[in-house]
Amino acid sequence: MREKWREANRSSGVKQVLVLQCISTAVLMVLVGGLVVFKGFHADQGTAVSPVLLAKLISALYGSMLAIAGTLLNARSVRQAGRGAGGPGLAGMVPIYAGLLNKLVIVGGGIAFGLISLGLEPVLLVTGYLVVQLSTLLVLLQQ
């Protein structure tokens, strides 16, 4: 009974973090879009949605999605570590370290892919990643 309560409490914490990260992603999209429109980048194109605005929004959104993917990877590795916690020695820590290594490869590789292959704007990509990651801090500070 106690184990089910702990598992439900852990999954609600992950859900809370993911909801907050999605909200911060939406707020970031509104701020970046408003800033670009305010600076008047769309005036020279004569269209409702300029390619410059779209490129900036995609860069910030890509960074935000990488942060959310990192959170999902962390939740998965913690879940796996919880299942193997009764093992001998530090066997329960192996999934956590493997999850961190996966996160490093996937998020780091994703940032490199976005910058090199897709040609996204570095400042907005990293800003999107950092803003969404920092929103996780709000959940941790509340606990």
N, C-alpha and C positions, 0 to 999 in steps of 0.2 A: 504494500500500500504506500509506504513511504517513498519507494523508488519511483512509482508512477507519479507521485506529487512532484518529486524533483525533476523528472523528465518533462512534465507539463510546465513547470515553472521555467525551465531552461528554454523550452521552445517558445514560450510567450515572450521571453526576453529577446530572443532572436527576431520574433515577429515585430516587437516594439522597435528594435533597431532598424529593421528593414522599412517599416512604415515611416519612421523619422527620416531615413535616408531618401526615400522616394519623395517625401514632402520637401526636403532640402534641394533635391534635384529640380523639382518643379519651380521652387522659388528662384533657384539659380538661373533657370531658363528664362523666367520672366525678367529678372534683373539684367541678364546679358542682352536679351532682346530689346528691353527698354533703353538700355544704355546705347546700343547701336543705333536704334531709331532716333533717340534724342540727339546723337551726334550728327545725324543727317546722312548716313551712308547710303540710304535707299533713294535719296533725291536724284542722284545722277543716273539711275537705271530706269526710272519711270514705271516701275512695276511695284505691285503690292509687297512682294517678298523678294528682296534683292539677293543675289548670290552671296554677297559679302555677309549679310545677316545670317543666311542659312549656313555658311561655312563656320561662322562663330558659334552658332547654336549647336552645330554638330560636334565641334571640338569640345565644348563644355559638356555636352551630353555623353560623349564617348568617355571622357574622364570620370563622369559620375557613374556610368555603367561599369567601368572597371572597379570602382570602389565597392559597388554593390556585389559584384562577382567575388571580390576579395572577402567580403563579409560572409557570403554563402560558403566559400571554401573554408573559412575559419569555423563556421558552425558545424560543417561536416566533419572536420578533423576533431573538434571537441566531442561530438557525438560518438565518433569511433573510439576516442580515448576513454570515454565513459564506459563503453562496453568492455574494453580490455583492462580496466582498472584493477581487477582482481588477479591479474597475472603476476608472474614472478618478477621481482626487481622493478626495474623502470620500464617494463614492457608497455605500460599504459601511455608513456610519453612518446613512444615512437610515432603514433598517428599525428600527434601535435607537431612534432618536428617535420614530418613528411608533409603535413598540410601547409606549414610555413614555407617550406621549400617550393611546393606547388604554387602557392600564392606569389612568391617571388618570381617564379618563372612565368606564370600566366599574366600577372599584372605588369611586371617589368617588360615582358615580351609584348604585351598589348600596347603599352605606352610606346615602345620602340616601333612597333608596326604602325601605330597611328601617326607617329611623327615622320617616319621615313617613307612608308608605302602610301599612306593616305594623304600625307601632306597637311595634317591638321595643325592648328596654331598651338605652339607649345605652352604659352602662358595660360590660355583658356583650358587646355586639356589638363594641365597640372592643377589649376584653380578648381576645376570641376571635381577632380579626385580629392583634393584636400578639403574642400567645403563639405563634401559628403562624408569623408572620414571623420572630420571634426564633429559632425552632428552625432556620431556615435558616442562621443565624449559626454554629451548631454545626458544620454541614457545611463552611462556609467556613473556620472556624478549624482544622479538621482537615487542610485541604489545604496 
